[in-house]
Amino acid sequence: MNWLLKFILLAIPYFFMVLGVGIYMRVKPELGGFPFFYWYQLVWIFIAAALTFSVYSIENAEKKKGVTH
């Protein structure tokens, strides 16, 4: 897999978190009594972990196949 695509997969959550302040800088809507700010950031933790794991899995599979860049 292309190194640029791997970088993009790893950078997606951080671009949204840094550039999307206007999106999550609010209280409403609430989910389970928690303001939007808190559950929005919690969801991104899981998304970032999933994307990081996918890149790790791809790297690991490539290493086993002997693919080098």
Secondary structure as a PSIPRED ss2 file (coil, helix, strand):
# PSIPRED VFORMAT (PSIPRED V4.0)

   1 M C   1.000  0.000  0.000
   2 N C   1.000  0.000  0.000
   3 W H   0.000  1.000  0.000
   4 L H   0.000  1.000  0.000
   5 L H   0.000  1.000  0.000
   6 K H   0.000  1.000  0.000
   7 F H   0.000  1.000  0.000
   8 I H   0.000  1.000  0.000
   9 L H   0.000  1.000  0.000
  10 L H   0.000  1.000  0.000
  11 A H   0.000  1.000  0.000
  12 I H   0.000  1.000  0.000
  13 P H   0.000  1.000  0.000
  14 Y H   0.000  1.000  0.000
  15 F H   0.000  1.000  0.000
  16 F H   0.000  1.000  0.000
  17 M H   0.000  1.000  0.000
  18 V H   0.000  1.000  0.000
  19 L H   0.000  1.000  0.000
  20 G C   1.000  0.000  0.000
  21 V H   0.000  1.000  0.000
  22 G H   0.000  1.000  0.000
  23 I H   0.000  1.000  0.000
  24 Y H   0.000  1.000  0.000
  25 M C   1.000  0.000  0.000
  26 R C   1.000  0.000  0.000
  27 V C   1.000  0.000  0.000
  28 K C   1.000  0.000  0.000
  29 P C   1.000  0.000  0.000
  30 E C   1.000  0.000  0.000
  31 L E   0.000  0.000  1.000
  32 G C   1.000  0.000  0.000
  33 G C   1.000  0.000  0.000
  34 F E   0.000  0.000  1.000
  35 P C   1.000  0.000  0.000
  36 F H   0.000  1.000  0.000
  37 F H   0.000  1.000  0.000
  38 Y H   0.000  1.000  0.000
  39 W H   0.000  1.000  0.000
  40 Y H   0.000  1.000  0.000
  41 Q H   0.000  1.000  0.000
  42 L H   0.000  1.000  0.000
  43 V H   0.000  1.000  0.000
  44 W H   0.000  1.000  0.000
  45 I H   0.000  1.000  0.000
  46 F H   0.000  1.000  0.000
  47 I H   0.000  1.000  0.000
  48 A H   0.000  1.000  0.000
  49 A H   0.000  1.000  0.000
  50 A H   0.000  1.000  0.000
  51 L H   0.000  1.000  0.000
  52 T H   0.000  1.000  0.000
  53 F H   0.000  1.000  0.000
  54 S H   0.000  1.000  0.000
  55 V H   0.000  1.000  0.000
  56 Y H   0.000  1.000  0.000
  57 S H   0.000  1.000  0.000
  58 I H   0.000  1.000  0.000
  59 E H   0.000  1.000  0.000
  60 N H   0.000  1.000  0.000
  61 A H   0.000  1.000  0.000
  62 E H   0.000  1.000  0.000
  63 K H   0.000  1.000  0.000
  64 K H   0.000  1.000  0.000
  65 K H   0.000  1.000  0.000
  66 G C   1.000  0.000  0.000
  67 V C   1.000  0.000  0.000
  68 T C   1.000  0.000  0.000
  69 H C   1.000  0.000  0.000
